[in-house]
């Protein structure tokens, strides 16, 4: 996936590929039980805040990157829905 800012060439076909990828990735992540979202931009996944917490984390304390399976699933659904909305704006 990636490029959730949609800097891709804005054609319906490109958005459909993105939508299909978001659905597929969401299904794979769901089946795998994913509960962590890590982005390629540290500002978007909270890495700037979370990484120092990882360094100070003691055994048994919650991991700053781990959220819930539902959060990961919703993240991919939002990506799919945003791409769908963007596609509908393309003439």
N, C-alpha and C positions, 0 to 999 in steps of 0.2 A: 504494500500500500504506500502510504506516504503522500507528501504534498497536499495536505488537507487545506491548503490555501487556494487550491485549484488554479495554479499557474500553468496548467496544461493548456493545449490548444482547445479552446472552448467549442467543441462540436458535440452533438448529441451522442455520437458513437464513442467518443472518448469518455464522456460522463458515464455512459452505460458500462464501459469496461471498469471504471472506478467503482460504480455501484455493485457490479457483479463481484469484484474483488473484495469489497467491504463485506458483502454477504458471506462469501466463501471463507474469508479470514475469521469472521465472527463465528461461523459454524465450527471451524477447526479449533479456534480458541475455546469455544464452549465445550466441545467434546474433550479437549485436553484439560479442562478445569482451570484455565488461566485466571489468575487473580492479581496480575501485575500489568500495568501499562507503562512502557518506557518509550519515550519519543526521541526522535533524533535532534530535537531542539530542547536544550535543558531548561529553557524558560517555560515551556508548555507542559512539562510533566512534573515540575516542582523539584527537579534535581538540585537546583541551587540551594534549596532549603533542606532537602532530604539527605543529600550526600554527607553533610557534616553529622547528621543524626545517625547515619549508618556507622560512621567512624566511632561514635560514642556509645553505640548500642551495647547493652549488656546481655548475656545469655538469658533467654526467656522473655525479654522485652519485645514488643511488637516491632516488626520490620517496617520502616517508613514507606517502602515501595508497595508493600502488600496491602491490597484493599479487599475487595470481594469479587467473587465470580460474576455477580450481577453487575458490578461497576464496569468490568471489562466488557461484558456483553452489551451494556448500554452504550459504551464508548463507540463500539463498532456500529451500532444501530444509528447513533447520531451522525457518524460519518456517512453512512448510507443515505440517510434522510437529507442531509445537507447537500450531498451530490445530486440527489433527485430534485431538490428545489432549484439548484443551480442549473440543472439540465432543462428544467421547465421554462427557464428564462431565455434559453437559446432559441433563436428563430430558425 
